[in-house]
Amino acid sequence: MTTQLKILLMLSAITLTGCQACPTIPIKPERPRLESLVKTPEGGITLNRQDALDLILYVYDLEDGYE
């Protein structure tokens, strides 16, 4: 093998190894707008069914991407 070919192979190996070592940062999911959110006198909240589903899916996405 020629010296140039050896250098090319080594640089390729270094580049590929470096790319595998850098994990990609997951994109944070968009926060849902909870239009039906109402605070209760006891300190809780109430939501309609769609807002509750949106909130649950948002939490699941956060847990999957940021563990």
Protein Blocks (a to p, Z undefined) as FASTA:
>chain_A
ZZklmmmmmmmmmmmmmmmmmccddddddddddfkbccdfkopacddfklmmmmmmmmmm
mmmmmZZ
